[in-house]
């Protein structure tokens, strides 16, 4: 159930009536962002790659205002100060710590990590820089641009020898079959952009049956006071309305448990938007 004041996922899928004052408010908001707002590098990045893309998440992680002229940087600072961007930065730290803790548990045993929808994967790089673990990482994403930029970051951090890259769809069964068996599977920022519950449920079974990892790390967007603004004004990576699907974390954990994962460790960000979940394979 949506929280009070936030439309349901089904309501957000439907356009507002043309005569609705709210409809005209969001049209004017969209017009502003698509004109003057494009002076902000963050807003421009969102409309170029999608506000659901790894590119925009990594831009929020960097938290460095950029744009054309003074007004562009001012707008970018306002964009980066939105609660959604603050939540992105908070879960980056939570995810980084979860990866570090997992590597410490491995006690320097060789560890293979696969991120199925990585974007630039800044959180993984930060974790690797703060540990001496014996680790290899495969970063996969459908965006060649994101992987190219991620590779450049790895080279600058002298992490190139630990990382490999592959273009692939996290939800494609045959694509999953090409991946060597990992110890840890990561997929953060993925479930909220998937509208079909059954697709996520099936995906958990495929991760367990095909990859059979020791552990899985994911996040769930459970609440967002900006959900309607995002859905009515912003665009996703396909150029369509950016409608995210909020779900109770307990529901997603239940799907993972049915697939064979157990012992969920849940950490909420301080804004109550995202839950970061680490689960173990029941094998």
C-alpha positions in Angstrom: 0.0 0.0 0.0 1.3 3.5 -0.8 1.9 5.9 2.0 -0.5 8.7 2.5 -0.2 11.4 -0.1 1.7 9.2 -2.6 -0.2 7.7 -5.5 -0.1 4.0 -6.1 2.1 2.5 -8.8 -1.0 1.8 -10.9 -2.2 5.4 -10.5 1.2 6.7 -11.6 1.1 4.6 -14.8 -2.0 6.5 -15.9 -1.7 10.1 -17.3 -3.5 12.9 -15.4 -6.6 14.3 -17.0 -5.9 17.2 -19.3 -8.0 19.5 -17.3 -6.3 18.7 -14.0 -4.4 21.6 -12.3 -1.8 19.1 -11.2 -1.3 18.1 -14.9 -0.6 21.6 -15.9 1.7 22.1 -12.9 3.8 19.1 -13.9 3.8 20.2 -17.6 5.2 23.6 -16.6 7.8 21.9 -14.3 8.8 19.6 -17.2 9.1 22.6 -19.6 11.4 24.4 -17.1 13.7 21.4 -16.7 13.9 20.8 -20.4 14.9 24.4 -21.1 16.6 26.4 -18.4 17.2 23.2 -16.4 19.4 21.8 -19.1 22.1 24.3 -17.9 22.5 21.9 -15.0 24.9 19.0 -15.8 22.9 16.6 -13.6 19.5 17.4 -15.2 21.1 17.2 -18.6 22.6 13.8 -17.7 19.2 12.6 -16.5 17.5 13.5 -19.7 20.3 12.1 -21.8 20.6 8.7 -20.2 17.5 8.4 -18.1 16.8 9.3 -14.5 16.7 5.6 -13.8 20.1 4.9 -15.2 23.4 4.1 -13.5 24.8 7.3 -15.0 22.5 9.5 -13.0 23.0 7.5 -9.8 26.8 7.9 -10.2 26.4 11.6 -10.9 24.5 11.9 -7.6 27.2 9.9 -5.8 29.9 12.4 -7.0 27.9 15.3 -5.5 29.9 17.9 -7.4 27.7 20.7 -8.9 28.5 21.3 -12.6 26.7 23.3 -15.2 26.8 26.2 -17.6 27.2 29.6 -16.1 26.4 30.4 -12.5 22.7 29.5 -12.9 23.6 26.1 -14.2 25.7 25.3 -11.1 23.1 26.7 -8.9 20.4 24.5 -10.4 22.7 21.5 -10.2 23.3 22.1 -6.5 19.5 22.2 -6.0 19.2 19.0 -8.0 21.9 17.2 -6.0 20.2 18.4 -2.8 17.0 16.6 -3.6 16.1 13.9 -1.1 16.3 11.2 -3.8 19.9 12.1 -4.6 20.7 12.3 -0.9 19.3 8.7 -0.6 21.5 7.6 -3.5 24.6 8.8 -1.7 23.5 7.2 1.6 22.9 3.8 0.1 26.3 4.0 -1.7 28.0 4.1 1.7 25.7 1.3 3.0 26.5 -0.9 -0.1 30.2 -0.2 0.2 30.2 -1.2 3.8 28.2 -4.4 3.1 30.7 -5.4 0.4 33.7 -4.7 2.7 32.1 -6.7 5.5 31.5 -9.6 3.2 35.1 -9.6 2.0 36.3 -9.5 5.6 34.2 -12.6 6.3 36.0 -14.3 3.4 39.3 -13.9 5.3 41.3 -13.1 2.2 40.1 -16.2 0.4 39.8 -15.6 -3.3 36.5 -14.0 -4.0 34.6 -13.4 -7.3 32.0 -10.7 -7.3 29.5 -10.0 -10.2 27.5 -6.8 -10.4 24.7 -7.5 -12.8 23.6 -3.9 -13.4 26.6 -2.0 -12.3 26.6 1.4 -14.0 30.0 3.0 -13.0 30.0 0.9 -9.8 31.6 3.6 -7.6 30.6 1.7 -4.4 32.6 -1.3 -5.5 35.7 0.7 -6.3 35.5 2.4 -2.9 35.2 -0.9 -1.2 38.2 -2.3 -3.1 40.3 0.7 -2.2 39.5 0.1 1.5 40.4 -3.6 1.7 43.3 -5.9 0.9 41.0 -8.8 0.0 41.9 -11.2 -2.8 39.1 -10.3 -5.1 38.1 -10.2 -8.8 35.0 -8.3 -10.0 32.9 -8.6 -13.2 30.9 -5.5 -13.9 28.0 -6.0 -16.3 25.5 -3.4 -17.7 23.4 -2.8 -20.7 25.0 0.6 -21.2 28.3 0.5 -23.1 28.8 4.2 -22.1 28.6 3.4 -18.4 31.1 0.5 -18.7 33.5 2.6 -20.7 33.4 5.4 -18.1 33.7 2.8 -15.3 36.8 1.3 -17.0 38.4 4.8 -17.1 37.8 5.2 -13.3 39.3 1.8 -12.6 42.5 2.7 -14.5 42.8 6.0 -12.7 42.5 4.1 -9.3 45.0 1.5 -10.4 42.3 -1.2 -10.1 42.3 -2.4 -13.7 43.8 -5.8 -12.9 40.9 -6.6 -10.6 38.0 -5.7 -12.8 36.6 -7.1 -16.1 33.6 -5.8 -18.0 30.8 -7.2 -20.1 27.7 -5.8 -21.8 24.7 -7.8 -20.7 21.1 -7.7 -19.6 20.7 -8.7 -15.9 17.3 -10.2 -16.7 18.3 -12.2 -19.7 18.5 -15.9 -18.9 21.1 -16.8 -21.6 23.2 -13.8 -20.7 23.3 -15.1 -17.1 24.6 -18.5 -18.3 27.7 -16.9 -19.7 28.8 -15.8 -16.2 31.3 -17.9 -14.1 30.0 -18.9 -10.7 30.4 -15.9 -8.4 30.7 -15.8 -4.6 28.6 -12.6 -4.4 26.0 -11.2 -6.8 25.2 -7.5 -6.6 22.2 -5.9 -8.2 21.3 -2.5 -6.8 19.0 0.1 -8.3 17.5 -2.6 -10.5 14.2 -3.8 -9.0 12.6 -0.3 -8.8 12.6 0.1 -12.5 11.1 -3.3 -13.2 7.3 -3.0 -13.2 6.5 -6.7 -13.4 6.5 -8.5 -10.0 6.6 -11.9 -11.6 9.8 -11.0 -13.5 11.6 -10.2 -10.3 10.4 -13.4 -8.6 11.6 -15.5 -11.6 14.9 -13.6 -11.6 15.7 -14.6 -8.0 15.2 -18.3 -9.0 17.4 -17.8 -12.1 20.2 -16.2 -10.0 20.0 -19.1 -7.6 19.8 -21.9 -10.2 22.2 -20.5 -12.8 24.7 -18.5 -10.7 24.2 -20.2 -7.3 26.2 -17.5 -5.4 27.1 -17.7 -1.8 25.4 -14.3 -1.2 23.3 -11.7 -2.9 23.2 -7.9 -2.3 20.3 -5.8 -3.5 18.3 -2.7 -2.6 14.6 -2.0 -2.6 13.0 1.4 -2.9 10.2 1.3 -0.3 9.1 5.0 -0.2 9.8 8.2 -1.9 8.0 11.5 -1.3 9.1 12.7 -4.8 7.6 9.6 -6.5 4.8 11.5 -8.4 7.2 14.3 -9.5 9.6 11.7 -10.9 6.8 9.9 -12.7 5.1 12.9 -14.1 8.1 15.0 -15.1 11.3 12.9 -15.6 12.1 10.4 -18.3 13.7 6.9 -18.0 16.4 5.3 -20.2 13.8 4.4 -22.8 12.6 7.9 -23.1 9.3 7.1 -21.4 7.9 8.4 -18.2 10.1 7.5 -15.2 7.6 5.5 -13.1 9.4 3.6 -10.3 7.7 0.7 -8.5 7.8 1.0 -4.8 7.6 -2.3 -2.9 7.7 -3.2 0.8 11.1 -4.7 1.5 9.4 -7.6 3.2 7.7 -8.6 0.0 11.0 -8.7 -2.0 12.8 -10.6 0.8 10.0 -13.2 0.7 10.5 -13.6 -3.1 14.2 -14.1 -2.5 13.5 -16.6 0.3 11.3 -18.7 -1.9 14.1 -18.9 -4.4 16.4 -20.2 -1.7 18.1 -17.2 -0.1 18.0 -16.7 3.7 19.1 -14.7 6.7 18.3 -11.2 5.4 20.3 -8.3 6.9 18.4 -5.1 6.2 19.9 -1.6 6.5 17.7 1.4 5.8 19.0 4.7 4.6 18.5 7.7 6.9 15.7 9.1 4.7 13.6 5.9 4.8 13.6 5.5 1.0 15.9 2.5 0.3 16.5 -0.7 2.1 19.8 -2.4 1.4 19.6 -6.2 1.8 22.3 -8.8 2.1 21.1 -12.5 1.9 22.9 -15.8 2.0 22.3 -18.9 -0.1 20.6 -21.7 1.8 22.9 -24.3 0.2 
